[in-house]
């Protein structure tokens, strides 16, 4: 039960952090890049996206990979 509560709290903190960074992204370029990278990673990790894949490998455009690599 404690693990579930901890997981819920962590999820709430992540959402609040994302909301705060999204507000900053209207003013700061690097905050915008963080939000963009988070959205790309989030879209890759959702179950519906993974179910639509027919291959064993994930095909991400090269420019997206280069941008994610430069952010990290």
Order of alpha helices (4+ residues) and beta strands (2+ residues): alpha-alpha-alpha-alpha
